[in-house]
Amino acid sequence: MPVNGTLEGLQQGLQHTFSDQALLKLALTHRSFSSDHNERLEFLGDSVLNLSVADLLFGRLAHQPEGDLSRVRANLVKQETLHQLALTLNLPLYIRLGDGEVRSGGRQRPSILADALEALIGAVYLDAGFDRARALVHRLFSGLDINPHMQAIGKDPKTELQEWLQARKLRLPSYQVIAILGEAHKQTFDVACEIVELSLSQRGVGGSRRAGEQAAAAAMLTVLKARNSDGSH
């Protein structure tokens, strides 16, 4: 439970007081806590986050080419960065988890906190519109050193796959959760990564949706590099 049983501290950190408090509570609700959970808000918040960060970079890095902007954005919206931002908001104090997830350390799990942050961004968008959600995203990233030389080594598979496709003028892949297996506090996500233009699809499994996407992207990269080495498209 949040300190003093209220969400006032979190709303102060967000610099947004919700007109619809139910949206705020839903954004903080993990699927292990209730069948009415935050994954739809997370889906929405992911898109709002990406557009808001693109808007931020378009202004901040005015003379950088598209490839650099994409790489920097990928660094900013990856799980590790979102997890750190979630900690600055003290989200572990407010996230609503089932007992099993709490016992297994879910309150500190990076994937859960990153997803909750995206859900909060989606909730602010629904509560007050895009301008308020964009302002929130800009505030969240205001303390980071954003520059065109942000770390490019050790890319995660999704980022590497995106850059591989962009270098060849191909559209970005799509990701779809095929199945969710296991109990609520110990689930695995079976995810498909598809590149329509190449008629390719690969699967990956992970302990979160993000981890499943990364595994699927890694599988796709293996196939693409093998095809590329033997002269295929």
Order of alpha helices (4+ residues) and beta strands (2+ residues): alpha-alpha-alpha-alpha-alpha-alpha-alpha-alpha-alpha-beta-beta-beta-alpha
